[in-house]
Amino acid sequence: MTTRVLAFDTASAHCAACLIDGDTVVVRVDPMAKGQAEHLMPMLEEVLSDNGLTWQDLDAIGVGTGPGNFTGIRISVSAARGLALGLGIPAVGVTHLEAQVHGLPRPVVAQVRAPREQVYVQTFADLISTAVLVAATSDIAQAAPPIVAPEAMIKNIALIARDRAADTTDRPAPYYVRAADAAPPRDAAPVLLP
């Protein structure tokens, strides 16, 4: 069984990490609106060294795949894929929707706030889950699951990654529900001269 897992997430306004080492669980969440790309790796190094571990001691990597901030998701998923490749260990992607309802009795509905007064909604029933829907906040029932704090969310990502690591062969990928807000330029690309 996988015993040492380092999970991290940068899809929101923070850098979050969770180290599971046997029965020990260490969680760190550093709030930040920007700068996650520069902050993530030094933060992970500190989490490992503060607990007497190195990268080579890890059995698996867990990563939050979204939905969330487009650039933040790319930062953490790219880091997870690179670390897993370099260390020769599995990387497990976990969506925020499944992490939100981890351990809750089924059926359960997960809801994550989306831009433009919308909400991403997914129903989990036993081993089956519905497709993710995008709905207006006003159309969602008020009986939503409780909001999960970043500390609990990253811990759930780590727990799910630990449980799936032995059976995972897919590389984590960003979980985008909708297209990015940025649009490609309308002007033609410049011509490069030889």
BELHUCOR-V426636 format. One record per residue. N is the residue number from 1. RES is the residue in three letters. PHI is phi in degrees with one decimal (999 if undefined). NEAR is the number of other ideal C-beta (glycine too) atoms within 10 Angstrom. D_LAST is the distance of its C-alpha to the last C-alpha in whole Angstrom. Layout:
N:RES:PHI:NEAR:D_LAST  N:RES:PHI:NEAR:D_LAST
This chain:
1:MET:999:7:57  2:THR:-67.6:19:54  3:THR:-114.5:15:55  4:ARG:-116.0:18:52  5:VAL:-126.7:26:50  6:LEU:-114.9:28:48  7:ALA:-113.8:31:47  8:PHE:-151.2:28:44  9:ASP:-154.9:33:43  10:THR:-131.5:28:41  11:ALA:-83.5:28:41  12:SER:-126.2:23:44  13:ALA:-83.0:14:44  14:HIS:-166.1:20:45  15:CYS:-109.8:28:44  16:ALA:-124.4:27:47  17:ALA:-142.5:24:48  18:CYS:-140.5:27:50  19:LEU:-109.1:22:51  20:ILE:-109.8:23:54  21:ASP:-129.5:18:56  22:GLY:65.1:7:59  23:ASP:-91.4:6:61  24:THR:-88.6:10:59  25:VAL:-125.9:13:57  26:VAL:-118.5:16:55  27:VAL:-120.3:19:53  28:ARG:-139.0:18:51  29:VAL:-129.7:19:50  30:ASP:-107.8:14:48  31:PRO:-64.3:10:47  32:MET:-168.7:14:44  33:ALA:-80.5:9:42  34:LYS:-152.4:11:39  35:GLY:95.2:11:38  36:GLN:-60.6:25:38  37:ALA:-60.9:16:35  38:GLU:-79.2:12:36  39:HIS:-88.0:16:40  40:LEU:-59.0:22:40  41:MET:-65.1:14:39  42:PRO:-59.7:10:42  43:MET:-62.9:19:44  44:LEU:-64.3:21:44  45:GLU:-57.6:12:45  46:GLU:-64.3:12:48  47:VAL:-59.6:18:49  48:LEU:-65.3:21:49  49:SER:-65.8:10:50  50:ASP:-62.9:11:53  51:ASN:-110.9:14:54  52:GLY:69.9:8:54  53:LEU:-121.3:15:51  54:THR:-122.3:9:48  55:TRP:-56.8:14:45  56:GLN:-68.7:9:46  57:ASP:-81.1:14:50  58:LEU:-79.2:20:48  59:ASP:-99.1:18:49  60:ALA:-162.7:24:47  61:ILE:-116.4:27:45  62:GLY:-117.6:34:45  63:VAL:-146.7:31:43  64:GLY:-75.0:31:44  65:THR:-106.1:26:41  66:GLY:105.5:27:42  67:PRO:-70.2:24:43  68:GLY:172.1:25:42  69:ASN:-62.3:17:39  70:PHE:-53.9:16:36  71:THR:-68.5:14:34  72:GLY:-59.8:23:37  73:ILE:-62.5:26:37  74:ARG:-61.2:17:34  75:ILE:-61.2:21:35  76:SER:-71.9:27:38  77:VAL:-66.6:24:37  78:SER:-62.7:15:34  79:ALA:-62.8:20:36  80:ALA:-63.7:26:38  81:ARG:-65.4:17:36  82:GLY:-65.5:13:35  83:LEU:-63.2:19:38  84:ALA:-62.0:20:40  85:LEU:-64.3:11:37  86:GLY:-67.0:9:37  87:LEU:-92.2:16:41  88:GLY:69.4:7:42  89:ILE:-125.9:19:44  90:PRO:-73.4:23:44  91:ALA:-118.0:24:43  92:VAL:-116.9:28:45  93:GLY:-87.9:26:43  94:VAL:-131.9:26:46  95:THR:-75.2:23:46  96:HIS:-66.9:24:48  97:LEU:-65.4:23:50  98:GLU:-72.8:17:51  99:ALA:-67.0:26:52  100:GLN:-60.2:23:54  101:VAL:-108.0:21:56  102:HIS:-58.2:19:56  103:GLY:85.0:9:60  104:LEU:-85.8:13:62  105:PRO:-64.1:6:64  106:ARG:-95.7:12:62  107:PRO:-74.5:13:62  108:VAL:-147.8:16:60  109:VAL:-110.0:19:57  110:ALA:-99.7:23:54  111:GLN:-136.8:20:53  112:VAL:-124.9:23:50  113:ARG:-60.7:13:49  114:ALA:-121.1:19:46  115:PRO:-64.1:10:44  116:ARG:60.1:9:46  117:GLU:56.8:9:49  118:GLN:-119.0:19:49  119:VAL:-139.1:17:50  120:TYR:-89.4:22:49  121:VAL:-128.0:22:52  122:GLN:-142.7:22:52  123:THR:-100.2:17:56  124:PHE:-114.6:19:57  125:ALA:-132.7:11:60  126:ASP:52.4:7:60  127:LEU:-93.7:6:57  128:ILE:-109.0:9:56  129:SER:-132.6:18:54  130:THR:-80.2:12:53  131:ALA:-67.2:8:49  132:VAL:-80.4:18:48  133:LEU:-109.6:15:49  134:VAL:-111.1:14:48  135:ALA:-133.7:13:51  136:ALA:-69.6:11:52  137:THR:-54.8:12:54  138:SER:-68.3:8:57  139:ASP:-89.2:10:57  140:ILE:-92.4:15:57  141:ALA:-62.4:8:61  142:GLN:-73.2:4:62  143:ALA:-84.0:6:63  144:ALA:-77.3:13:60  145:PRO:-63.2:12:60  146:PRO:-61.0:8:60  147:ILE:-66.3:11:57  148:VAL:-97.3:18:56  149:ALA:-65.2:11:55  150:PRO:-55.1:17:52  151:GLU:-64.2:14:54  152:ALA:-72.1:18:55  153:MET:-62.9:25:52  154:ILE:-69.5:26:50  155:LYS:-63.0:21:53  156:ASN:-64.5:23:53  157:ILE:-60.5:29:50  158:ALA:-65.3:31:51  159:LEU:-64.1:20:54  160:ILE:-64.3:21:52  161:ALA:-60.9:29:49  162:ARG:-59.1:21:52  163:ASP:-70.5:16:54  164:ARG:-97.3:16:51  165:ALA:-56.6:20:49  166:ALA:-68.7:12:51  167:ASP:-106.3:8:50  168:THR:-97.5:18:47  169:THR:-120.6:5:44  170:ASP:-76.3:9:41  171:ARG:-78.6:14:39  172:PRO:-64.1:24:39  173:ALA:-135.9:13:37  174:PRO:-58.4:18:37  175:TYR:-107.7:21:40  176:TYR:-97.9:14:39  177:VAL:-89.2:19:41  178:ARG:-134.1:14:39  179:ALA:-69.9:8:36  180:ALA:-64.2:10:34  181:ASP:-71.5:8:35  182:ALA:-73.1:8:31  183:ALA:-114.7:7:29  184:PRO:-65.3:6:26  185:PRO:-64.3:7:24  186:ARG:-83.5:5:25  187:ASP:-75.2:6:21  188:ALA:-66.3:6:18  189:ALA:-65.3:6:16  190:PRO:-66.9:6:13  191:VAL:-87.4:5:10  192:LEU:-89.4:5:7  193:LEU:-91.1:4:4  194:PRO:-68.7:2:0
